[in-house]
């Protein structure tokens, strides 16, 4: 995208029949699919999509997820009355998720546990 022709990003979301959380295998409230890009080995940008789930068990300490989780707790679902609020909270949460990086210490620990057969 150029500075002159930036297209508005779309976030596709699903609130029914969402997958289990890949971290804890509990029920999730939301699946969001959003645009993502990365640089390949030749230095070229590759456009793709990523997915993230909102899990009440795993994301309750995440400040970016807190208000979105609260909306689900209070309203129970997305409706015409809360759709504008939901859209804003969803966009803020996806922006936060987009900037997450791998915790190399945690990854190394899990790798060691996997090698020992503990995972």
Secondary structure, DSSP 8 states (H G I E B T S, - for coil): --SSS-----EEEE-SS--B-TTT--B-SEEEEEEEEEE-TTS-EEEEEEEEEE-HHHHTT-HHHHHHHHHHHHHSS--TTTHHHHHHHHHHHHHHHHT----HHHHHHHHHHHHHT--
